[in-house]
Amino acid sequence: MADLKIRVFKSGSDEPETTVTIPGGILKVASALIPKQATEALKDEGIDLDEIIKLSNNPEAHGTLVEVEQHGKNERIIVSLE
């Protein structure tokens, strides 16, 4: 099972300002602990957490799933399975 990684980059930076890693083995349980505001924010960006959990069970699903550039915030978010 792949780990879920969420990286937040500030504009112009190659190094993430924040990295969140959720181990694949506990991804389903951990997703229940994510605050409702956060899951709604993901949905607003078109990111379906339930689908990511399903993908994490697929041994062939690795790499970047979603890359969101928030120009108004000068921020880039990358969601990947590793």
VODOPA-194028 format. One record per residue: residue in three letters; chain; z, y, x of N, C-alpha, C in turn. Coordinates in Angstrom, 1 decimal. Example, Ala and Ser with C-alpha at 12.3 -4.5 7.8 and 13.67 -1.06 7.14 Angstrom:
<zazas>
type,mol,n_up,n_north,n_east,ca_up,ca_north,ca_east,c_up,c_north,c_east
ALA,A,7.8,-5.7,13.2,7.8,-4.5,12.3,7.8,-3.3,13.2
SER,A,7.1,-2.2,12.8,7.1,-1.1,13.7,7.9,0.0,12.9
</zazas>
This chain:
<zazas>
type,mol,n_up,n_north,n_east,ca_up,ca_north,ca_east,c_up,c_north,c_east
MET,A,0.0,-1.2,0.8,0.0,0.0,0.0,0.0,1.2,0.9
ALA,A,-0.9,2.2,0.6,-1.0,3.4,1.4,0.0,4.4,1.1
ASP,A,0.4,5.2,2.1,1.3,6.3,1.9,0.6,7.5,1.4
LEU,A,1.3,8.3,0.5,0.7,9.5,0.0,1.1,10.7,0.9
LYS,A,0.2,11.5,1.4,0.5,12.6,2.2,0.0,13.9,1.5
ILE,A,0.8,14.9,1.4,0.4,16.2,0.9,0.7,17.2,2.0
ARG,A,-0.4,17.9,2.5,-0.2,18.8,3.5,-0.6,20.2,3.0
VAL,A,0.2,21.2,3.4,-0.1,22.6,3.0,-0.3,23.4,4.2
PHE,A,-1.5,24.0,4.3,-1.9,24.9,5.4,-2.0,26.3,5.0
LYS,A,-1.5,27.2,5.8,-1.7,28.6,5.6,-3.1,29.0,6.2
SER,A,-3.6,30.1,5.7,-5.0,30.5,6.0,-5.2,30.6,7.6
GLY,A,-6.2,30.0,8.1,-6.6,30.0,9.5,-5.8,29.1,10.4
SER,A,-4.9,28.3,9.8,-4.1,27.4,10.7,-4.6,26.0,10.6
ASP,A,-4.6,25.4,11.8,-5.0,24.0,11.9,-3.8,23.0,11.7
GLU,A,-2.6,23.6,11.9,-1.4,22.8,11.7,-0.8,23.1,10.3
PRO,A,-0.4,22.0,9.6,0.2,22.2,8.3,1.5,22.9,8.4
GLU,A,1.8,23.8,7.4,3.1,24.5,7.3,4.1,23.5,6.8
THR,A,3.6,22.7,5.8,4.5,21.7,5.1,3.7,20.4,5.0
THR,A,4.4,19.3,5.3,3.9,18.0,5.1,4.9,17.1,4.3
VAL,A,4.4,16.5,3.2,5.3,15.7,2.4,4.6,14.3,2.4
THR,A,5.4,13.3,2.8,5.0,11.9,2.9,5.8,11.0,2.0
ILE,A,5.1,10.3,1.1,5.8,9.4,0.2,5.3,8.0,0.5
PRO,A,6.2,7.1,1.0,5.7,5.8,1.3,5.2,5.1,0.1
GLY,A,4.1,4.3,0.3,3.4,3.6,-0.7,4.2,2.7,-1.5
GLY,A,5.2,2.0,-0.8,6.0,1.0,-1.5,6.9,1.6,-2.5
ILE,A,7.2,2.9,-2.4,8.1,3.5,-3.4,7.4,4.6,-4.2
LEU,A,6.1,4.7,-4.1,5.3,5.8,-4.7,5.5,5.9,-6.2
LYS,A,5.4,4.7,-6.8,5.6,4.7,-8.3,7.0,5.2,-8.7
VAL,A,8.0,4.7,-8.1,9.4,5.1,-8.4,9.6,6.6,-8.0
ALA,A,9.1,7.0,-6.8,9.3,8.4,-6.4,8.5,9.4,-7.3
SER,A,7.4,8.9,-7.9,6.7,9.8,-8.8,7.5,10.2,-10.0
ALA,A,8.4,9.4,-10.4,9.3,9.7,-11.6,10.3,10.8,-11.2
LEU,A,10.5,11.0,-9.9,11.5,11.9,-9.5,10.9,13.3,-9.2
ILE,A,9.6,13.4,-9.3,8.9,14.7,-9.0,9.1,15.6,-10.2
PRO,A,9.6,16.8,-10.0,9.8,17.7,-11.1,8.6,17.9,-12.0
LYS,A,8.8,18.1,-13.3,7.8,18.3,-14.2,6.8,19.5,-13.8
GLN,A,7.4,20.6,-13.3,6.6,21.7,-12.9,5.6,21.3,-11.8
ALA,A,6.1,20.4,-10.9,5.2,20.0,-9.8,4.0,19.2,-10.3
THR,A,4.3,18.2,-11.2,3.2,17.4,-11.7,2.3,18.2,-12.6
GLU,A,2.8,19.3,-13.3,1.9,20.1,-14.0,1.1,21.0,-13.1
ALA,A,1.6,21.4,-12.0,0.8,22.2,-11.0,-0.3,21.3,-10.5
LEU,A,0.0,20.0,-10.2,-1.0,19.1,-9.7,-2.1,18.9,-10.8
LYS,A,-1.7,18.8,-12.0,-2.7,18.6,-13.1,-3.5,19.9,-13.2
ASP,A,-2.9,21.0,-13.1,-3.7,22.3,-13.1,-4.8,22.3,-12.1
GLU,A,-4.6,21.6,-11.0,-5.6,21.6,-9.9,-6.5,20.4,-10.1
GLY,A,-6.3,19.6,-11.2,-7.2,18.5,-11.4,-6.7,17.2,-10.7
ILE,A,-5.5,17.2,-10.3,-5.0,16.0,-9.6,-4.1,15.2,-10.5
ASP,A,-4.5,13.9,-10.8,-3.8,13.0,-11.7,-3.0,12.1,-10.8
LEU,A,-1.7,12.3,-10.9,-0.7,11.5,-10.1,-0.8,10.0,-10.4
ASP,A,-0.9,9.7,-11.7,-1.0,8.3,-12.0,-2.2,7.6,-11.4
GLU,A,-3.4,8.3,-11.3,-4.5,7.7,-10.7,-4.3,7.6,-9.2
ILE,A,-3.6,8.5,-8.6,-3.3,8.4,-7.1,-2.5,7.1,-6.9
ILE,A,-1.5,6.9,-7.8,-0.6,5.7,-7.6,-1.5,4.5,-7.7
LYS,A,-2.4,4.4,-8.7,-3.3,3.2,-8.8,-4.1,3.1,-7.5
LEU,A,-4.7,4.2,-7.0,-5.5,4.1,-5.8,-4.7,3.6,-4.6
SER,A,-3.4,3.9,-4.5,-2.6,3.6,-3.4,-2.5,2.0,-3.3
ASN,A,-2.7,1.3,-4.4,-2.7,-0.1,-4.4,-3.9,-0.8,-3.8
ASN,A,-5.0,0.0,-3.7,-6.3,-0.5,-3.2,-6.3,-0.4,-1.7
PRO,A,-6.4,-1.5,-1.0,-6.4,-1.4,0.4,-7.6,-0.7,1.1
GLU,A,-8.6,-0.5,0.3,-9.8,0.2,0.8,-9.7,1.7,0.6
ALA,A,-8.7,2.2,-0.2,-8.6,3.6,-0.5,-7.7,4.3,0.6
HIS,A,-8.4,4.9,1.5,-7.8,5.7,2.6,-8.5,7.0,2.8
GLY,A,-7.8,8.0,3.3,-8.5,9.3,3.6,-8.1,10.3,2.6
THR,A,-8.9,11.4,2.7,-8.6,12.6,1.9,-9.1,12.3,0.4
LEU,A,-8.2,12.6,-0.5,-8.6,12.4,-1.9,-9.0,13.7,-2.5
VAL,A,-8.2,14.8,-2.2,-8.4,16.1,-2.8,-8.1,17.2,-1.7
GLU,A,-9.0,18.2,-1.7,-8.7,19.3,-0.9,-8.9,20.6,-1.7
VAL,A,-7.8,21.3,-1.9,-7.8,22.5,-2.7,-7.6,23.7,-1.9
GLU,A,-8.5,24.7,-2.0,-8.4,26.0,-1.3,-8.0,27.0,-2.3
GLN,A,-6.8,27.6,-2.1,-6.3,28.7,-3.0,-6.5,30.0,-2.3
HIS,A,-7.6,30.6,-2.6,-8.0,31.8,-1.9,-7.1,33.0,-2.1
GLY,A,-6.6,33.1,-3.3,-5.6,34.2,-3.6,-4.3,34.1,-2.8
LYS,A,-3.9,32.8,-2.5,-2.7,32.6,-1.8,-2.9,32.3,-0.3
ASN,A,-4.2,32.3,0.1,-4.6,32.0,1.5,-4.0,30.7,1.9
GLU,A,-4.2,29.7,1.1,-3.6,28.4,1.3,-4.6,27.3,1.1
ARG,A,-4.4,26.2,1.8,-5.2,25.0,1.6,-4.3,23.8,1.5
ILE,A,-4.5,22.9,0.5,-3.7,21.8,0.2,-4.6,20.5,0.4
ILE,A,-4.1,19.6,1.1,-4.9,18.3,1.3,-4.0,17.2,0.8
VAL,A,-4.5,16.4,-0.1,-3.8,15.2,-0.6,-4.6,14.0,-0.1
SER,A,-3.9,13.1,0.6,-4.6,11.9,1.2,-3.7,10.7,1.1
LEU,A,-4.4,9.5,1.2,-3.7,8.2,1.3,-4.0,7.8,2.8
GLU,A,-2.9,7.4,3.4,-3.0,6.9,4.8,-2.2,5.6,5.0
</zazas>
